[in-house]
């Protein structure tokens, strides 16, 4: 079962994820499974990629009114 199918199965049917939310979760899951690199620059790169993806997801959640922007 793909990560998308598993996430959709667990999602509250009253609040279905947008296509962009699904895309961002699919982008973030492989990064979450990555082993922590030994090199400091690689660690910083992974942290940046995770932060950008999370920021985009939070923005999408705010835009879709799943969360408020001032929370």
N, C-alpha and C positions, 0 to 999 in steps of 0.2 A: 504494500500500500504506500502510495506516495505521501510525502509530508502535506501536500495540499489537500489530498483526500482526507487524511487524518484530522487536519485542522478544521476542514469544513464539517466533518462529522461531529466534532466536539463543539462547534460554534452554536450559539444560541440562534435558533431559527428566526426569532423576532428581529435580530440584528445581524443580518448576513454581512460578511466582509465584502468590501468593494474589490474589484479586480486589482487595483493598485495595492491594497492591503495584502492580498494574497501574493502578489509579485514581490513585495518587500519582505514578507516572511520567508518566501522561497529563497530570496537573496541572502537573508541573514542566517538561516539554519546551517548551511555548510560552514560559514565562518565560526559559528558557535561550536562546531565539532572539531575545528582545527586545533592541533596541539600548539601550546605556547612556544613560539620560536625562541631560540637561544640568543639570537642577534637582537640587539637593542633597537636597531632601525626597523627590523621586521616586526617587532612587538609594537612599535609606534604605528607602523602601517596597518597592522591588524586592528589596533585600537581605533584608528581613524576611520577605517572602513566600517567597523561596528557602530561607531558614533554617528556617522553620516546616515547609515541605514536606519538606525533607531530614530534619529531626528526626522528623517523623511516619514517614517511610520507614525510618529507622534503628530506630525503635521497633517497627515492624512486622517488620523483619528479625530483631530480637532475640526478639520474641514467637513468631515462626515457627521460631526456633532456627536461622536461617541464619548468624547471627553470635552471639558471646557478648556479654553486656552489659558484661563487664569488659575487653574488648579495646580 
